[in-house]
Amino acid sequence: MVTSLSPLNSGFRRSPVDRILDRDSTVRRMDWVLNGAVLGLLVMGTFLVWSATRQRLIDSGGDPQSFLKKHLFNVVIGIALGAVTMLLDYRLLRAYAPIVYGISVLGLVAVLSPLGSTINGAHSWIVLPLGFSVQPSEFAKVALVVGVAVLLGERQNGETAPPTSDLLLAGAFAAVPIVLIMAQPDLGTTMVIGFMLLGMLAVAGVSGRILGGLLVTALIVVGVAIKVGVLSSYQVSRFAAFANPSLDPRGVGYNTGQARIAIGQGGVFGQGLFRGTQTNGKFVPEQHTDFIFTVAGEELGLIGATVLIVLMGVVLWRTLRIARRAEDLFGLLAATGIACWFTFQAFENIGMTLGITPVTGLPLPFVSYGGSSMFANLMAIGLLQNVHTKRYV
């Protein structure tokens, strides 16, 4: 019998194009339900960002599609970064963890130098030429997910929990970016990272006593940060407004008050895309970023907002499914960290528009405008697909 020696079934190393064309290729093995949910969120986010910025730009005499174009550019770059993350060899992905970590820490240090810029009260950005800006703390999330998964994912025979030395190393690994992010100060991102780390530690087998101690320590640190003035006055005021919604409705409580009005006006079916009175009237600040959910509530109504939440729920479901079915502990921990990241950030963003959580300035994953956030989110999806497709190798 003659055996074909085509590139698809020969013993030679195949090119990326050959692997894509192979019927058993990485593309075919991807979780397409996850991809479909992410694509749905990206499409909804594109229209919501366009609606939130269109009228403002018309009134100012600018190009009504300028934010739309930038957002689409961010999505394309993010998809490319996600594809690279997915196609990287699993072993190389682990080897690159220290490099990614080092780059993210350098970026956080640069933010605190004269290169950094303050936007919306947080000194968290590096402004680049041509009007682009980078937020290194978003990439720190990806670096910490991979790095902590590597540190806690190596077990000796018979071990059911990471040894103390690995826990201390992981703690030091996470402490450096956390301190730098708090120095900006960016409490929202710090909270996301904290929730992410607690979830990964719990799945790694760390005892409840240690987790409880870490949680208490975190609360004490936040309390001390407030007392000594690490947090900005506007951040402390946001928590005060959350505790007392009637506090300063024309000042610190203005955003959440207008957000609830916008969502309430949407009713069941909404006022129609591009027709929201609160949105077109520019009553809700930062509506294309932090308060993007208000556009969905006002213009798409309860039905549209529910669709958005369901799509986010599908992303979380598939992420947890990938974690449960991961081939090794590294994949389990990485997928768990991403699940905690998306869960906390989505709940906090939607919750602050409804007044059930304090305002922290966190964007809604895959929906809000913002290049750094979009890049980090889609790289996380690439990492999930990398973990998922490894099961079939």
C-alpha positions in Angstrom: 0.0 0.0 0.0 1.3 3.4 -0.9 1.3 6.0 1.8 0.8 9.6 0.8 3.7 12.0 1.6 1.7 15.2 1.4 2.6 17.9 3.9 -0.6 17.2 5.8 0.3 13.7 6.9 4.0 13.5 6.5 6.4 13.3 9.4 7.9 16.7 8.5 7.3 19.8 10.5 4.2 21.5 9.1 3.8 25.2 8.5 1.0 27.2 10.3 -0.9 27.3 7.0 -0.8 23.5 6.8 -2.0 23.2 10.3 -4.9 25.5 9.6 -5.9 23.6 6.5 -5.7 20.2 8.3 -9.2 18.9 9.1 -7.9 18.2 12.6 -6.4 21.7 12.9 -6.4 24.0 15.8 -9.1 26.1 14.2 -11.5 23.1 14.0 -10.8 22.2 17.6 -11.6 25.6 19.0 -14.6 26.2 21.3 -16.8 27.9 18.7 -19.6 28.5 21.3 -17.2 30.7 23.2 -16.1 32.4 20.0 -19.7 33.0 19.0 -20.6 34.6 22.4 -17.5 36.8 22.2 -18.3 37.8 18.6 -21.8 38.7 19.7 -20.5 40.9 22.5 -18.0 42.6 20.1 -20.8 43.4 17.6 -23.1 44.8 20.3 -20.2 46.8 21.8 -19.3 48.3 18.4 -22.9 49.6 17.9 -23.1 50.8 21.5 -19.8 52.7 21.3 -20.9 54.2 18.0 -24.2 55.3 19.5 -22.6 56.7 22.6 -20.1 58.9 20.7 -21.9 59.7 17.5 -24.1 62.7 18.6 -21.3 64.2 20.7 -19.0 64.3 17.7 -21.7 65.7 15.5 -22.3 68.5 18.0 -18.6 69.3 18.2 -18.2 69.3 14.4 -16.0 66.2 14.4 -16.2 63.0 12.4 -19.2 61.1 13.9 -17.5 57.8 13.0 -14.1 58.5 14.5 -14.6 56.5 17.7 -16.2 53.7 15.6 -13.2 53.4 13.4 -10.8 53.4 16.4 -12.9 50.8 18.2 -12.9 48.5 15.1 -9.2 48.9 14.8 -8.8 47.9 18.5 -11.0 44.8 17.8 -8.9 43.7 14.8 -5.6 44.1 16.7 -7.1 42.3 19.7 -8.3 39.4 17.6 -4.8 39.2 16.1 -3.2 39.1 19.6 -5.7 36.5 20.7 -4.9 34.3 17.7 -1.1 34.5 18.4 -1.8 33.6 22.0 -3.9 30.6 20.9 -1.4 29.3 18.4 1.7 29.5 20.6 3.1 26.2 21.7 1.8 25.3 25.2 5.3 24.8 26.6 6.5 28.1 25.0 3.6 29.9 26.6 4.8 28.9 30.0 8.4 29.8 29.1 7.3 33.3 28.0 5.5 34.0 31.3 8.5 35.7 32.9 9.1 37.8 29.8 5.4 38.9 29.7 5.6 39.6 33.5 8.7 41.7 33.2 7.3 43.8 30.3 4.1 44.4 32.3 6.0 45.5 35.4 8.2 47.8 33.3 5.0 49.3 31.8 3.6 49.9 35.3 6.9 51.6 36.4 6.8 53.7 33.3 3.3 54.9 34.2 4.6 56.3 37.5 7.4 58.1 35.6 7.1 61.3 33.6 6.0 59.1 30.7 2.7 58.5 32.5 -0.5 60.5 32.0 -3.6 61.0 34.1 -6.9 60.3 32.4 -10.2 60.4 34.4 -8.4 60.8 37.7 -6.1 57.8 37.4 -2.5 58.1 36.5 -2.7 54.8 34.6 -1.8 55.6 31.0 1.1 56.1 28.6 0.1 58.3 25.8 1.6 57.3 22.4 1.8 59.3 19.1 -1.3 59.6 16.8 -3.7 59.8 19.7 -3.2 56.3 21.0 -2.7 55.4 24.7 -1.8 52.2 26.6 -2.9 51.1 30.1 -0.2 48.6 31.3 -2.4 47.4 34.2 -4.7 45.6 31.7 -1.8 43.5 30.4 -0.7 42.8 34.0 -3.9 40.8 34.4 -2.8 38.4 31.6 0.8 38.3 33.0 -0.5 37.3 36.4 -2.9 34.7 35.2 -0.1 32.9 33.3 2.6 33.5 35.8 0.6 32.4 38.9 -0.7 29.3 37.0 2.9 28.4 36.2 4.1 28.8 39.8 1.2 26.9 41.4 0.8 24.4 38.6 3.9 22.3 39.3 3.2 19.5 41.8 5.3 16.7 43.1 3.9 13.2 43.5 1.3 13.0 46.2 0.9 16.8 46.8 -2.6 18.1 46.9 -1.8 21.7 47.7 1.1 23.9 46.7 4.0 24.0 49.1 4.6 27.0 51.3 7.6 28.1 49.2 5.5 28.2 46.0 2.8 30.2 47.8 5.3 32.7 49.0 6.8 33.0 45.6 3.4 33.5 44.0 2.6 36.1 46.6 5.8 38.1 45.9 5.1 37.6 42.1 1.7 39.2 42.5 2.6 41.9 45.1 4.9 43.9 42.8 2.3 44.8 40.1 -0.4 45.2 42.8 1.7 47.8 44.7 2.5 49.6 41.4 -1.2 49.6 40.4 -2.3 50.9 43.8 0.2 53.7 43.5 -1.5 55.0 40.4 -4.1 54.6 42.2 -6.3 52.2 40.4 -8.5 50.5 43.0 -10.8 48.8 40.4 -8.0 46.9 38.7 -6.5 45.9 42.1 -9.9 44.5 43.1 -10.1 42.4 39.9 -6.6 41.1 40.4 -7.3 40.3 44.0 -10.5 38.3 43.2 -8.7 36.6 40.4 -5.8 35.5 42.7 -8.2 34.2 45.4 -10.0 32.1 42.9 -6.8 30.6 41.6 -5.5 29.9 45.1 -8.7 28.2 46.1 -8.7 25.9 43.0 -5.0 25.2 43.6 -5.9 23.6 47.0 -4.9 26.4 49.4 -6.7 26.0 52.7 -9.7 28.1 53.7 -7.8 29.4 56.7 -5.1 30.9 54.5 -7.6 32.3 52.1 -9.5 33.9 54.9 -6.3 35.4 56.3 -5.5 36.8 52.8 -9.0 38.3 52.5 -8.8 40.0 56.0 -5.3 41.3 55.1 -6.6 42.8 51.9 -9.4 44.6 53.7 -7.0 45.9 56.2 -4.7 47.2 53.5 -7.6 49.0 51.7 -8.6 50.6 55.0 -5.1 51.8 55.7 -4.8 53.1 52.1 -7.9 55.2 52.7 -6.6 56.5 56.0 -3.2 57.5 54.8 -4.5 59.0 51.6 -3.2 56.5 49.0 -6.6 56.6 47.4 -7.7 59.8 45.7 -10.5 61.9 47.3 -12.8 61.2 44.4 -12.4 57.4 44.9 -13.3 57.7 48.6 -16.2 59.9 47.6 -17.5 57.2 45.2 -17.7 54.7 48.1 -19.4 57.3 50.2 -22.0 57.9 47.5 -22.6 54.2 47.1 -23.3 53.9 50.9 -25.6 56.9 50.7 -27.1 57.3 47.2 -28.7 60.7 48.2 -25.3 62.2 48.9 -24.4 65.0 46.5 -26.6 64.0 43.6 -25.2 66.8 41.4 -21.6 65.9 42.3 -20.2 62.5 43.0 -23.6 60.8 42.8 -24.4 62.4 39.4 -23.1 59.5 37.2 -25.0 56.7 38.9 -28.2 58.9 39.1 -28.1 59.6 35.4 -27.2 56.0 34.6 -30.3 54.7 36.3 -32.5 57.3 34.6 -31.1 56.2 31.2 -31.7 52.5 31.9 -35.2 53.2 33.3 -36.2 55.1 30.2 -35.4 52.1 28.0 -38.4 50.1 29.2 -38.8 46.6 27.7 -38.0 47.3 24.0 -35.8 50.4 24.3 -36.0 53.7 22.4 -34.1 52.4 19.4 -30.4 52.5 18.5 -29.1 56.1 18.1 -32.4 57.4 19.6 -31.7 57.4 23.3 -32.6 60.8 24.8 -30.1 60.5 27.7 -27.4 59.3 25.4 -27.9 61.9 22.7 -28.3 64.6 25.4 -24.9 63.7 26.8 -26.3 63.4 30.4 -24.3 60.2 31.3 -20.5 60.8 31.5 -18.0 58.3 30.1 -20.9 56.5 28.4 -18.7 54.8 25.8 -16.4 53.3 28.4 -17.4 52.8 32.0 -21.1 53.4 31.5 -21.6 51.6 28.2 -24.3 49.4 29.7 -26.6 52.4 30.0 -26.7 52.7 26.2 -27.8 49.1 26.0 -30.5 49.7 28.7 -31.8 52.9 27.1 -31.7 52.1 23.4 -32.2 48.3 23.4 -34.3 48.1 26.5 -34.7 45.2 28.9 -34.5 42.7 26.0 -31.3 44.0 24.5 -29.7 44.4 28.0 -30.7 40.8 28.8 -29.1 39.6 25.5 -25.9 41.3 26.5 -25.9 39.7 30.0 -26.8 36.2 28.5 -23.9 36.5 26.1 -21.5 37.4 28.9 -23.0 34.4 30.9 -22.2 32.1 28.0 -18.6 33.3 28.0 -18.3 32.6 31.7 -20.0 29.2 31.3 -17.6 28.1 28.5 -14.6 29.4 30.5 -15.6 27.3 33.5 -16.1 24.4 31.2 -12.7 24.8 29.8 -11.3 25.0 33.3 -13.1 21.8 34.4 -11.9 19.8 31.3 -8.3 21.2 31.3 -5.6 18.6 30.6 -3.3 19.7 33.4 -3.2 21.9 36.5 -1.7 24.8 34.6 -4.7 24.9 32.2 -7.2 24.6 35.1 -5.6 27.5 37.1 -5.2 29.8 34.0 -8.9 29.2 33.0 -10.1 29.7 36.6 -8.2 33.0 36.8 -9.8 34.3 33.6 -13.2 33.2 34.8 -12.8 35.1 38.0 -11.5 38.1 36.1 -14.4 38.3 33.7 -17.0 37.5 36.4 -15.9 40.2 38.8 -15.4 42.9 36.1 -18.7 42.3 34.4 -20.6 42.2 37.6 -18.9 45.3 38.9 -19.4 47.3 35.7 -23.1 46.4 35.3 -23.7 46.7 39.0 -22.3 50.2 39.2 -24.7 51.4 36.5 -27.6 49.9 38.5 -26.4 51.3 41.8 -25.7 47.9 43.5 -21.9 48.3 43.4 -19.6 51.3 43.9 -18.2 53.1 40.9 -14.7 51.9 40.2 -14.1 52.8 36.6 -13.9 49.3 35.2 -14.9 48.7 31.6 -17.3 46.0 30.5 -15.3 43.2 28.8 -15.6 43.0 25.0 -18.1 45.9 25.0 -16.6 49.1 26.3 -14.3 51.3 24.2 -10.6 51.0 25.0 -7.7 49.4 23.3 -5.7 48.1 26.2 -8.8 46.4 27.8 -9.8 45.0 24.4 -6.3 43.6 23.7 -6.1 42.0 27.2 -9.6 40.5 27.0 -9.0 38.9 23.6 -5.6 37.6 24.6 -7.3 35.9 27.5 -9.7 34.3 25.1 -6.7 33.1 23.0 -5.3 31.6 26.2 -8.5 29.8 26.9 -8.6 28.4 23.4 -5.0 27.3 23.8 -5.9 25.4 27.0 -9.0 23.9 25.2 -7.3 22.7 22.0 -4.5 21.1 24.0 -6.9 18.4 25.0 -6.9 17.0 21.5 -3.2 17.0 20.9 
